[in-house]
Amino acid sequence: MDNDITVFAGSAHPEFARRMCESLGVELQPARTTRFSNDCLQVQLEANCRRRDVYIVQPLVPPVQENLVELLLMLDAARGASATHVTAVIPHFSYARSDKKDASRISIGGRLVADLLVASGATRVITMALHSPQVHGFFSVPIDHLSAVPALANHFAGQGRDLSRTVVVSPDLGNAKVASQMADLLGVDVAAGSKRRMADDKVVIDSIVGEVAGCDVIVLDDEIANGGSIAELVRVLRERGVGTISVACTHGLFTGPALQRLAALDGVDEIVSTDTVPFPAAEPLPNMRTCSVTPLFAEAVRRTNRGESVSSLFDRPPAGVPAVE
């Protein structure tokens, strides 16, 4: 491995950074975050950054604002320590959901946070499964937007199951393109729910676009937060007379009542998420599985460091992906 790579982790998900470093064959370098008496954070990177290719690993997960400020301070510290390049590795960019002005006098938070990252010293961003394509354009520095779909598809294709009567179902039309990518990889059909969001924790799915009756389904979403969309979609699918149901997502946040909602769902074979975010403190459900994407991020870092193309990673994962736990 090239020896000028230096990786630091914020407080949000250090285990992800450690696994990524294991795949890279480098050591995770220490960083120290302290708090002043006035509640302000201070970050110190405890390894040399001068003329090095520095990567700061930090998903934006709860407490989001705390983790965001820590990331900004780490980027600024690396820039101030004369790093040659400073890449923000953000497995989950939660502010991507704030991608448009859909009400009067509100901020487009995704664009603002992108500007803050660049202003703090990020010369590149590596992330995964942004909420919508336009968020990519919020960044004024290069961004590598990875996808977990090939890894998730490998999981379902590698179980020896009969996929001949399987349909990949998106909870809404906005995610239908991503669901179509997974369906193409598996060689199956795709369908989508017609979803209306009534509030942050309440959705209504009026209909299913596509044929699902009598089929086994794989529900695919980019994120599961409180589980409201998945619970509603599973209810509607049951009414349509589907066979087995599996659920897959990239970012398994499982906030608030999510685990209780998912536990109450009838007949869901498995719930598969990646490790872009740390699992909540509560015990996972018996049917939950984790598909690691740290080798994919490690390969993106390796190719970035060597000046090689990253684009092929958007279509297929490197060797070693996925690992299901």
PERAHU-V472306 format. One record per residue. N is the residue number from 1. RES is the residue in three letters. PHI is phi in radians with two decimals (none if undefined). PSI is psi in degrees with one decimal (NA if undefined). Layout:
n/res/phi/psi
N/RES/PHI/PSI
N/RES/PHI/PSI
This chain:
n/res/phi/psi
1/MET/none/142.2
2/ASP/-1.02/137.7
3/ASN/-1.64/9.5
4/ASP/-1.75/8.1
5/ILE/-1.42/130.9
6/THR/-2.25/124.4
7/VAL/-2.04/130.2
8/PHE/-2.11/154.4
9/ALA/-2.15/139.7
10/GLY/-1.38/-171.5
11/SER/-1.43/-13.0
12/ALA/-1.21/-41.8
13/HIS/-2.73/64.3
14/PRO/-1.08/-27.6
15/GLU/-1.11/-36.8
16/PHE/-1.06/-45.9
17/ALA/-1.10/-40.0
18/ARG/-1.11/-43.1
19/ARG/-1.15/-39.0
20/MET/-1.09/-42.1
21/CYS/-1.16/-36.0
22/GLU/-1.06/-41.7
23/SER/-1.16/-34.3
24/LEU/-1.35/-25.1
25/GLY/1.37/31.1
26/VAL/-2.21/163.1
27/GLU/-1.53/141.1
28/LEU/-1.33/124.4
29/GLN/-1.49/149.0
30/PRO/-1.35/147.4
31/ALA/-2.43/150.1
32/ARG/-2.21/125.3
33/THR/-1.94/125.7
34/THR/-2.17/169.5
35/ARG/-2.27/128.1
36/PHE/-1.27/167.3
37/SER/-1.13/-21.1
38/ASN/-1.60/12.7
39/ASP/1.41/2.9
40/CYS/-1.32/144.0
41/LEU/-1.50/150.5
42/GLN/-2.37/134.4
43/VAL/-2.07/136.7
44/GLN/-2.20/124.5
45/LEU/-1.51/121.2
46/GLU/-1.75/36.0
47/ALA/-2.59/155.7
48/ASN/-1.12/133.5
49/CYS/-2.02/-10.8
50/ARG/-1.04/123.7
51/ARG/1.03/29.4
52/ARG/-1.98/161.5
53/ASP/-1.61/102.4
54/VAL/-1.77/136.6
55/TYR/-2.18/125.3
56/ILE/-1.90/118.2
57/VAL/-1.78/119.4
58/GLN/-2.84/106.1
59/PRO/-1.31/151.8
60/LEU/-1.63/85.6
61/VAL/-2.11/163.5
62/PRO/-1.00/136.6
63/PRO/-1.32/111.1
64/VAL/-1.06/-47.4
65/GLN/-1.13/-39.9
66/GLU/-1.07/-46.7
67/ASN/-1.21/-33.1
68/LEU/-1.13/-47.7
69/VAL/-1.10/-40.1
70/GLU/-1.05/-42.7
71/LEU/-1.07/-45.1
72/LEU/-1.05/-42.2
73/LEU/-1.16/-38.4
74/MET/-1.16/-40.5
75/LEU/-1.08/-44.0
76/ASP/-1.12/-38.9
77/ALA/-1.13/-40.8
78/ALA/-1.15/-42.6
79/ARG/-1.08/-44.3
80/GLY/-1.17/-20.1
81/ALA/-1.61/15.0
82/SER/1.20/34.9
83/ALA/-1.13/143.9
84/THR/-1.23/-46.2
85/HIS/-2.34/146.2
86/VAL/-2.27/111.3
87/THR/-1.89/126.5
88/ALA/-1.53/115.0
89/VAL/-1.70/105.0
90/ILE/-2.08/87.2
91/PRO/-0.96/-36.0
92/HIS/-2.25/112.3
93/PHE/-1.72/86.0
94/SER/-1.13/-27.6
95/TYR/-1.24/-2.7
96/ALA/-1.08/-21.9
97/ARG/-1.21/-22.0
98/SER/-1.62/77.1
99/ASP/-2.02/1.9
100/LYS/-2.77/162.9
101/LYS/-1.70/93.9
102/ASP/-1.83/12.0
103/ALA/-2.70/164.7
104/SER/-1.23/140.5
105/ARG/0.99/47.0
106/ILE/-2.11/157.1
107/SER/-1.52/145.0
108/ILE/-1.53/87.3
109/GLY/-1.08/-34.2
110/GLY/-1.05/-43.0
111/ARG/-1.20/-41.0
112/LEU/-1.07/-46.3
113/VAL/-1.15/-37.2
114/ALA/-1.03/-42.8
115/ASP/-1.12/-38.8
116/LEU/-1.13/-39.5
117/LEU/-1.08/-44.0
118/VAL/-1.19/-42.5
119/ALA/-1.10/-27.3
120/SER/-1.44/-13.0
121/GLY/2.24/-1.9
122/ALA/-1.17/126.8
123/THR/-1.77/-7.2
124/ARG/-2.82/155.2
125/VAL/-2.29/134.7
126/ILE/-2.07/123.6
127/THR/-2.50/-176.3
128/MET/-2.54/137.4
129/ALA/0.89/62.3
130/LEU/-1.09/149.1
131/HIS/-1.06/-34.0
132/SER/-2.61/153.0
133/PRO/-1.06/-32.7
134/GLN/-1.15/-19.8
135/VAL/-1.09/-31.2
136/HIS/-0.94/-38.9
137/GLY/-1.33/-6.6
138/PHE/-1.25/-20.9
139/PHE/-1.62/135.1
140/SER/-1.66/5.6
141/VAL/-2.09/163.6
142/PRO/-1.03/142.7
143/ILE/-2.36/130.3
144/ASP/-1.77/113.8
145/HIS/-1.81/94.8
146/LEU/-1.39/160.6
147/SER/-2.18/138.0
148/ALA/-1.56/-4.5
149/VAL/-1.03/-46.1
150/PRO/-1.06/-38.7
151/ALA/-1.16/-42.7
152/LEU/-1.15/-39.1
153/ALA/-1.11/-39.8
154/ASN/-1.04/-36.9
155/HIS/-1.07/-48.6
156/PHE/-1.28/-32.9
157/ALA/-1.30/-25.1
158/GLY/-1.59/7.5
159/GLN/-1.67/1.8
160/GLY/1.25/14.8
161/ARG/-1.42/156.7
162/ASP/-1.42/113.8
163/LEU/-1.75/9.5
164/SER/-1.13/-26.7
165/ARG/-2.07/39.8
166/THR/-1.85/143.1
167/VAL/-2.25/133.8
168/VAL/-1.52/127.3
169/VAL/-2.06/125.9
170/SER/-1.60/140.7
171/PRO/-1.14/-22.6
172/ASP/-2.59/166.9
173/LEU/-1.21/-26.3
174/GLY/-1.14/-29.5
175/ASN/-1.72/7.6
176/ALA/-1.13/-32.5
177/LYS/-1.14/-41.7
178/VAL/-1.16/-41.9
179/ALA/-1.07/-36.4
180/SER/-1.13/-36.1
181/GLN/-1.08/-43.8
182/MET/-1.18/-40.8
183/ALA/-1.06/-40.2
184/ASP/-1.10/-41.8
185/LEU/-1.13/-34.2
186/LEU/-1.57/-11.9
187/GLY/1.24/38.4
188/VAL/-2.24/177.9
189/ASP/-1.49/170.8
190/VAL/-2.31/149.2
191/ALA/-2.50/168.4
192/ALA/-2.59/147.2
193/GLY/-1.46/150.8
194/SER/-1.70/97.0
195/LYS/-1.82/138.8
196/ARG/-2.11/125.5
197/ARG/-1.57/117.2
198/MET/-1.52/-32.1
199/ALA/-2.79/176.3
200/ASP/-1.04/-30.6
201/ASP/-2.00/17.2
202/LYS/-2.49/125.2
203/VAL/-2.29/158.6
204/VAL/-2.24/129.4
205/ILE/-1.92/112.8
206/ASP/-1.40/-35.9
207/SER/-2.76/170.1
208/ILE/-2.01/124.1
209/VAL/-1.58/108.9
210/GLY/2.13/162.3
211/GLU/-1.60/122.5
212/VAL/-2.23/-15.0
213/ALA/-0.99/128.7
214/GLY/1.36/2.1
215/CYS/-1.79/152.4
216/ASP/-1.37/143.0
217/VAL/-2.21/147.6
218/ILE/-2.05/109.0
219/VAL/-1.41/125.0
220/LEU/-2.12/125.4
221/ASP/-2.35/159.1
222/ASP/-1.35/-28.8
223/GLU/-2.63/138.9
224/ILE/-2.04/113.3
225/ALA/-1.74/-89.7
226/ASN/-1.55/-2.7
227/GLY/1.44/4.7
228/GLY/-1.12/-43.8
229/SER/-1.13/-42.8
230/ILE/-1.16/-43.4
231/ALA/-1.06/-43.3
232/GLU/-1.16/-42.0
233/LEU/-1.15/-42.1
234/VAL/-1.07/-40.2
235/ARG/-1.03/-47.1
236/VAL/-1.17/-39.8
237/LEU/-1.11/-39.0
238/ARG/-1.09/-39.6
239/GLU/-1.11/-27.2
240/ARG/-1.49/-1.1
241/GLY/1.34/40.3
242/VAL/-1.36/168.6
243/GLY/-1.54/-118.9
244/THR/-1.31/153.2
245/ILE/-2.22/128.6
246/SER/-2.11/150.6
247/VAL/-2.14/135.4
248/ALA/-2.40/143.3
249/CYS/-2.65/161.4
250/THR/-1.41/-54.2
251/HIS/-1.85/103.0
252/GLY/-1.62/83.4
253/LEU/-1.33/-43.4
254/PHE/0.91/58.5
255/THR/-1.58/163.1
256/GLY/0.93/-126.0
257/PRO/-1.52/16.0
258/ALA/-1.00/-49.3
259/LEU/-1.11/-37.7
260/GLN/-1.16/-40.8
261/ARG/-1.12/-43.8
262/LEU/-1.20/-36.2
263/ALA/-1.13/-29.3
264/ALA/-1.43/-8.6
265/LEU/-1.26/135.8
266/ASP/-1.50/124.0
267/GLY/1.27/29.4
268/VAL/-1.55/116.0
269/ASP/-1.12/-49.2
270/GLU/-2.69/155.3
271/ILE/-2.18/110.9
272/VAL/-1.92/126.9
273/SER/-2.32/164.4
274/THR/-1.60/-179.4
275/ASP/-1.78/28.5
276/THR/-1.14/-23.3
277/VAL/-2.24/151.7
278/PRO/-1.22/146.6
279/PHE/-1.26/143.2
280/PRO/-1.08/164.2
281/ALA/-1.07/-29.3
282/ALA/-1.15/155.1
283/GLU/-1.15/138.1
284/PRO/-1.17/157.2
285/LEU/-1.27/154.9
286/PRO/-1.04/-27.5
287/ASN/-1.67/13.6
288/MET/-1.56/138.9
289/ARG/-2.29/151.2
290/THR/-2.08/129.3
291/CYS/-1.87/113.9
292/SER/-1.36/132.2
293/VAL/-1.95/12.0
294/THR/-1.09/-36.5
295/PRO/-1.08/-32.5
296/LEU/-1.17/-44.6
297/PHE/-1.14/-39.5
298/ALA/-1.07/-41.4
299/GLU/-1.17/-36.8
300/ALA/-1.11/-41.6
301/VAL/-1.11/-45.2
302/ARG/-1.03/-45.8
303/ARG/-1.24/-36.2
304/THR/-1.08/-44.7
305/ASN/-1.08/-37.0
306/ARG/-1.58/-1.0
307/GLY/1.28/27.6
308/GLU/-1.73/164.4
309/SER/-1.19/140.1
310/VAL/-1.84/-9.7
311/SER/-1.08/-32.3
312/SER/-1.16/-21.8
313/LEU/-1.22/-17.8
314/PHE/-1.25/-19.2
315/ASP/-1.83/-28.9
316/ARG/-2.66/147.7
317/PRO/-1.42/157.7
318/PRO/-1.27/172.3
319/ALA/-1.01/140.2
320/GLY/1.74/-5.5
321/VAL/-1.96/133.1
322/PRO/-1.72/164.7
323/ALA/-2.00/116.5
324/VAL/-1.77/129.8
325/GLU/-1.94/NA
